[in-house]
Amino acid sequence: MGDFNHPDICWKGNTARHAQSRRFLQSIDDNFLTQVVEEPTRRGVLLDLVLTNKEGLVGDAKVGGSLGCSDHEMVEFRILHGRSRAISRITTLDFRRANFGLCKDLLGRIPWVRALEGKGAQETQSIFKHHFLRAQDQSIPKNRKSSKGGKRPAWMSKELLEKLKGKKEVYRMWKKGLATWEENRDVVRICRDATRKAKAHLELNLARDVKDNKKGFFKYISSKRKTRENVGPWLNEMHALVMEDTEKVELLNATFCSVFTAEAGPQESQTLEVGEKVLRKEDLPLVEDHRVRDHLGNLNIHKSMGPDGMHPHVLRELADVVARPLSIIFERSWRTGEVPEDWRKANVTLVFKKGRKNEDPGNYRPVSLTSIPGKVMEQLILEVISKHVEEKVVIVGGQHGFTKGKSCPKQSDSLL
C-alpha cells in the first residue's frame, strides 16, 4: 500500500493516458495483483492504493478523514485472514526413500496371464492399476507438499545444514564469552562461501540439464517469484465479474468447448470402413513385450503423471516387471478398439499465451497431462503406422514437412 501517484489511471475501466501509468497497469496484471480502494484519496483523485495478490485477503476498504496536516485522505481496511500457514493437501512420491526392489517383488509374484485372461481392455487396465498402486503405496513413501515459506531451499544439503547449525552455536558461544570474535568471523565466512558455492552449483546444473529436466528449471525459477500466480477474475457473457474458482472453471470449460471441433460422424464411419478393408484384425501386428519394455525404459522421469497415478519414474524402474501386463492390455485394446477410461482422462492446467491476463479466458491455452501407459500405446501405434507408410511408399521422397529427419528449411536448401 502507498501513494503511487498515478492520477491519470481510471481504475473502473483499467485504462490510463500516460505510458508510465500503462506500464504500471501492465505490471499489476503480470503479477496478478488486485487494487481494492475505490474512492478518491486526494482532491478528487485516487492516488493511495492497496494491492493484494490473494482474493479475499483485504476487504472493507474505506476512505475518510485526514491525519495531521496531510492533504491525503486516510484509508482504512481489514485483513480478513490471519497469517497462519496453509496446510497443503497435495502429496508427492518421495523417491529418495523408495524401495523399488520391494515393488518389483510384489508385482513379480502376480500371475498376469491368468489374472488378465478372458477380460477386456477396461477390466485388465483396472486390475493392473489396482495391483500397481497398491505395490507403489507399500514401497514408496509419500510427502505432503510443503508451502513456499516452509520448504527447504533446493541448494540446501545436509552438510551445509550442519555448517549453518555450527555457525549458530559458535555465535551463541561468542555472545556468552566462550568464543573469540575471530572464531565467529571465520565460521561466518566459511558458511557464506559454502552457501554461495551451493547456490552456484545448483544453478549451473539446472542450466546444463535444462533440455532433459525443464520441470526442475522452471520450478526453481517459480520459487524466486514474490507473488502468487492466480488466474482471473474475468468477465462472463453477462459482463459480470467471475471471482469464485468453480465459476472460473465453468467459464474456462465453456471457452475451450466453443473452439473445439469434433469430427463428423459420416467421415468417421467411412474411415473405419476403409481401415477394415486395408487391415483386418487378424492381420494386426502383435504387441511384443520387448517393445513395451524399450518404451518404458526411455521414459523421462522428470515428467508428471496423469490422473491414473502411474508415475513415469516408477514405470521406468519397473519396466522389466510391468512390460508383460501392459503388453496384454495394449493387445486387448488394439484388437477390440476399446480404450480404457483412464487413458481418456486428463489433468488440465492453463498456460498464458497472449493479450491481458485478467481480460479474456480465451487468452489462455489448456495443457493436458494424460496417462503415461496411454502415451506408450500411442507410440506403439505410431510406429506401426509409420512402418506401413514407409513400406507402401505413401509419402514420396520430396515430402519434408512433418517427416522425421526432414524439415521445410532443408527442402528449401534442396531446391537451391
C-alpha positions in Angstrom: 0.0 0.0 0.0 1.1 3.6 -0.5 0.9 6.7 -2.6 1.7 5.5 -6.2 1.0 9.0 -7.7 -0.8 7.9 -10.9 -3.7 10.3 -11.1 -4.5 9.6 -14.8 -5.5 5.9 -14.2 -9.2 5.0 -14.5 -9.5 2.0 -12.2 -13.0 1.2 -13.3 -12.0 0.8 -17.0 -8.4 -0.2 -16.2 -7.1 2.5 -18.6 -4.5 5.3 -18.4 -3.4 8.2 -20.6 0.4 8.2 -19.9 2.8 5.5 -20.9 4.3 5.2 -17.5 0.8 4.6 -15.9 0.0 2.0 -18.6 3.2 0.2 -17.8 2.2 0.2 -14.1 -1.2 -1.3 -15.0 0.6 -4.0 -17.1 2.9 -4.8 -14.2 -0.1 -5.2 -11.9 -1.7 -7.6 -14.4 1.5 -9.6 -14.9 1.8 -10.2 -11.1 -1.9 -11.0 -10.6 -2.5 -8.1 -8.2 -5.8 -6.5 -7.4 -6.4 -2.9 -6.3 -9.1 -2.6 -3.6 -9.5 1.2 -3.0 -12.4 2.7 -5.0 -12.8 6.2 -3.6 -10.5 9.2 -4.3 -7.9 9.9 -1.7 -6.6 13.4 -2.6 -8.6 16.3 -4.2 -10.9 14.0 -6.1 -8.2 11.8 -7.4 -7.3 8.2 -6.4 -3.6 8.2 -5.6 -3.3 5.9 -2.5 -3.6 2.3 -3.4 -3.9 -1.0 -1.6 -2.7 -4.0 -3.7 -3.2 -7.7 -2.9 -2.2 -10.9 -4.6 -4.9 -13.1 -2.9 -8.6 -12.8 -3.3 -10.5 -12.1 -0.1 -7.4 -11.2 1.9 -8.2 -7.4 2.1 -11.7 -6.1 2.5 -13.9 -3.2 3.9 -11.6 -0.5 2.4 -12.9 2.9 3.5 -11.7 6.4 2.7 -12.3 9.4 5.1 -10.7 11.9 7.3 -7.1 13.1 7.4 -4.1 12.6 9.6 -2.3 15.7 10.9 -1.5 18.3 8.2 -1.6 15.8 5.3 -3.9 16.6 2.4 -4.4 12.9 1.7 -7.5 11.1 3.0 -6.9 8.2 5.4 -7.5 4.6 4.0 -8.8 2.0 6.4 -9.1 -1.6 5.6 -9.3 -5.0 7.2 -7.2 -8.1 6.7 -9.7 -10.9 6.7 -7.4 -13.8 7.1 -4.6 -14.5 9.6 -1.0 -15.3 8.6 -1.3 -19.0 9.5 0.4 -21.2 7.0 -2.0 -23.0 4.8 -1.8 -26.8 5.0 -1.3 -28.4 1.6 -3.4 -31.5 0.8 -1.2 -32.4 -2.2 1.1 -35.4 -1.6 4.1 -36.3 -3.7 6.1 -39.5 -4.0 9.4 -39.4 -2.1 11.8 -41.3 -4.5 14.8 -40.7 -2.2 13.3 -43.3 0.3 11.7 -45.5 -2.4 12.3 -49.3 -2.2 12.0 -50.4 -5.9 13.3 -53.8 -5.0 10.2 -54.5 -2.8 7.9 -53.0 -5.5 9.4 -55.4 -8.1 9.0 -58.3 -5.8 5.3 -57.5 -5.1 4.4 -57.1 -8.8 6.5 -60.1 -9.9 4.5 -62.5 -7.7 1.3 -61.9 -9.7 0.5 -64.4 -12.5 -0.5 -61.7 -15.0 -1.5 -64.1 -17.8 -4.0 -65.9 -15.6 -5.2 -62.8 -13.8 -6.0 -61.0 -17.1 -7.3 -63.9 -19.1 -10.6 -63.5 -20.8 -11.1 -59.9 -19.8 -11.5 -56.7 -21.9 -9.2 -53.7 -22.1 -11.0 -51.7 -19.5 -11.1 -54.6 -17.0 -7.5 -55.6 -17.5 -6.4 -51.9 -17.0 -8.4 -51.7 -13.8 -6.8 -54.9 -12.4 -3.3 -53.8 -13.3 -3.9 -50.3 -11.9 -5.1 -51.8 -8.6 -2.1 -54.0 -8.1 0.3 -51.3 -9.3 -0.9 -48.6 -7.0 -1.0 -51.0 -4.0 2.6 -52.0 -4.6 3.6 -48.4 -5.1 2.0 -47.4 -1.8 3.8 -50.1 0.1 7.2 -49.4 -1.3 7.3 -45.6 -2.0 6.5 -43.2 0.9 4.6 -40.0 0.3 5.3 -36.5 1.5 2.9 -33.7 1.9 3.8 -30.9 -0.5 5.3 -28.0 1.5 4.3 -24.4 1.1 6.7 -21.9 -0.4 7.5 -20.4 3.0 8.2 -23.7 4.8 10.1 -25.5 2.2 13.9 -26.1 2.4 15.8 -24.5 -0.5 16.9 -26.8 -3.2 20.5 -26.0 -2.7 20.5 -26.8 1.0 22.4 -30.1 1.5 22.9 -32.0 4.8 26.5 -30.9 5.0 25.6 -27.2 4.5 22.8 -27.5 7.1 25.3 -28.9 9.7 27.6 -26.0 9.0 24.8 -23.4 9.5 23.9 -25.1 12.8 27.5 -24.9 13.8 27.6 -21.2 13.0 24.6 -20.5 15.3 26.3 -22.5 18.1 29.6 -20.5 17.7 27.6 -17.3 17.7 25.8 -18.2 20.9 29.2 -19.1 22.5 30.6 -15.8 21.4 27.7 -13.9 23.0 28.4 -15.7 26.2 32.1 -15.0 26.1 33.1 -18.6 25.4 34.5 -18.0 21.9 36.5 -15.1 20.4 35.3 -12.7 17.8 37.8 -14.0 15.3 36.5 -17.6 15.6 32.9 -16.4 15.0 34.1 -14.3 12.0 35.9 -17.3 10.4 32.9 -19.5 10.8 30.6 -16.9 9.2 32.9 -16.6 6.2 33.1 -20.3 5.8 29.3 -20.7 5.8 28.9 -17.7 3.5 31.3 -19.1 0.9 29.7 -22.6 1.2 26.2 -21.1 0.7 27.3 -19.2 -2.4 29.0 -22.3 -3.9 25.9 -24.4 -3.3 23.6 -21.9 -5.0 26.0 -21.5 -7.9 26.4 -25.3 -8.3 22.6 -25.8 -8.3 22.0 -23.1 -10.9 24.8 -24.4 -13.1 23.4 -27.9 -13.0 19.9 -26.6 -13.8 21.2 -24.6 -16.7 23.2 -27.6 -18.0 20.3 -30.1 -17.8 17.5 -27.8 -18.9 16.9 -29.8 -22.0 16.3 -33.0 -20.1 14.8 -31.5 -16.9 12.7 -28.5 -17.9 10.4 -29.1 -15.0 13.2 -28.6 -12.4 14.4 -25.5 -14.1 11.1 -23.7 -14.2 10.3 -24.9 -10.7 13.4 -23.1 -9.4 12.5 -20.0 -11.4 9.0 -20.0 -9.9 10.4 -20.3 -6.4 12.1 -16.9 -6.9 8.8 -15.1 -7.6 7.5 -13.0 -4.8 3.9 -13.1 -5.9 1.4 -15.9 -6.3 0.1 -16.6 -9.8 -3.7 -16.6 -9.9 -6.0 -16.6 -12.9 -8.8 -14.2 -13.4 -11.0 -12.6 -12.4 -12.7 -12.4 -15.8 -16.0 -11.1 -17.2 -18.6 -13.7 -18.3 -21.1 -13.3 -21.2 -23.3 -11.2 -18.9 -20.4 -8.8 -18.2 -20.4 -9.9 -14.5 -17.1 -10.4 -12.7 -16.2 -14.0 -12.1 -14.4 -14.5 -8.7 -15.1 -18.0 -7.4 -12.9 -20.9 -8.5 -15.9 -23.0 -9.5 -17.2 -20.2 -11.7 -13.8 -19.8 -13.3 -13.6 -23.5 -14.2 -17.0 -23.4 -15.8 -16.2 -20.3 -17.8 -12.9 -21.9 -19.0 -14.7 -25.1 -19.9 -17.2 -23.2 -21.9 -14.5 -21.2 -23.7 -12.4 -24.3 -24.6 -15.5 -26.2 -25.8 -16.5 -23.4 -28.0 -13.3 -23.7 -30.0 -13.2 -27.5 -30.0 -14.1 -29.1 -33.4 -15.2 -32.7 -33.4 -15.0 -35.0 -36.4 -18.3 -35.5 -38.3 -20.0 -38.9 -38.0 -20.1 -39.9 -41.7 -16.4 -39.2 -42.1 -15.5 -41.3 -39.1 -17.6 -44.3 -40.3 -16.1 -44.0 -43.7 -12.6 -44.0 -42.3 -13.4 -47.2 -40.3 -14.7 -49.0 -43.4 -11.6 -48.1 -45.3 -9.4 -49.2 -42.4 -11.2 -52.6 -42.3 -10.5 -53.2 -46.0 -6.8 -52.3 -45.7 -6.0 -54.1 -42.5 -8.1 -56.8 -40.8 -8.0 -57.5 -37.1 -6.2 -60.9 -37.6 -3.6 -59.1 -39.6 -2.7 -56.6 -36.9 0.9 -57.0 -35.5 1.4 -58.3 -32.0 2.4 -56.0 -29.2 5.6 -57.7 -28.0 7.0 -57.4 -24.5 10.4 -56.2 -25.5 8.9 -53.2 -27.5 6.9 -52.2 -24.5 10.0 -52.6 -22.3 12.0 -50.4 -24.6 9.5 -47.6 -24.5 9.2 -47.8 -20.7 13.0 -47.7 -20.4 13.1 -44.4 -22.4 10.5 -42.6 -20.3 11.5 -39.2 -18.9 11.5 -39.5 -15.1 11.0 -35.7 -14.7 7.6 -35.7 -16.4 4.4 -35.5 -14.4 2.0 -38.4 -14.1 -1.6 -38.4 -15.4 -4.8 -38.8 -13.5 -4.3 -42.6 -13.1 -1.4 -42.1 -10.6 1.2 -44.0 -12.5 4.4 -42.0 -12.4 6.9 -42.3 -15.2 9.8 -42.7 -12.7 8.1 -45.8 -11.2 7.2 -47.3 -14.6 10.8 -46.9 -15.8 12.3 -48.6 -12.8 9.8 -51.4 -13.0 10.0 -51.8 -16.8 11.1 -55.5 -16.7 8.2 -56.4 -14.4 5.3 -54.4 -15.8 6.1 -54.9 -19.5 4.2 -58.2 -19.6 0.9 -57.0 -18.2 1.0 -53.7 -20.2 1.6 -55.6 -23.4 -1.5 -57.7 -22.7 -3.6 -54.6 -22.0 -2.3 -52.9 -25.2 -3.0 -56.1 -27.2 -6.6 -56.2 -25.9 -7.2 -52.5 -26.7 -5.5 -52.9 -30.1 -7.7 -55.9 -31.1 -11.1 -54.8 -29.7 -10.7 -51.0 -30.3 -11.7 -50.4 -26.6 -9.9 -47.5 -24.9 -9.7 -47.7 -21.1 -11.3 -44.8 -19.3 -8.1 -43.7 -17.6 -6.5 -43.1 -21.0 -9.3 -40.7 -21.9 -8.9 -38.5 -18.8 -6.5 -35.7 -18.3 -5.4 -33.2 -15.7 -5.7 -29.8 -17.4 -3.7 -26.7 -16.5 -3.6 -23.3 -18.0 -0.8 -21.5 -19.9 -0.9 -17.8 -20.7 -0.4 -17.1 -24.4 -1.4 -13.6 -25.4 -3.3 -10.4 -24.5 -4.0 -9.3 -21.0 -4.1 -11.9 -18.2 -7.2 -10.6 -16.5 -9.2 -9.7 -19.6 -10.3 -12.8 -21.5 -10.2 -16.5 -20.7 -9.5 -17.1 -24.4 -6.0 -15.7 -23.8 -5.1 -19.0 -22.1 -4.4 -22.4 -23.6 -5.1 -25.8 -22.0 -2.3 -28.2 -21.4 -3.3 -31.8 -20.6 -1.4 -34.3 -18.5 -2.7 -37.7 -19.7 -1.9 -41.3 -18.7 1.6 -42.5 -19.2 0.6 -46.0 -20.4 -1.8 -44.4 -22.8 1.1 -42.4 -24.2 3.1 -45.6 -24.6 0.2 -47.1 -26.5 0.2 -44.1 -28.8 3.9 -44.5 -29.6 3.4 -48.2 -30.5 0.5 -47.3 -32.9 2.7 -44.5 -34.4 5.5 -47.0 -35.1 3.1 -49.3 -36.9 1.6 -46.5 -39.0 5.0 -45.1 -39.8 6.3 -48.5 -40.9 3.2 -49.1 -43.1 3.6 -45.7 -44.7 7.2 -46.3 -45.5 6.7 -49.8 -46.9 3.8 -48.7 -49.1 5.7 -45.6 -50.2 2.7 -43.4 -49.3 5.0 -40.4 -48.7 7.3 -39.5 -51.5 10.9 -38.6 -51.0 10.2 -34.9 -51.8 8.0 -34.6 -48.7 9.8 -32.7 -46.0 7.2 -31.2 -43.7 6.1 -33.4 -40.8 8.6 -36.0 -41.8 11.2 -37.4 -39.3 14.7 -36.2 -40.1 13.5 -33.6 -42.6 12.2 -30.0 -42.4 10.9 -27.2 -44.6 14.3 -25.3 -44.4 16.0 -28.5 -45.7 13.5 -28.6 -48.6 14.3 -25.0 -49.4 18.0 -25.8 -49.5 17.4 -28.8 -51.8 15.7 -26.6 -54.3 18.5 -24.1 -54.5 
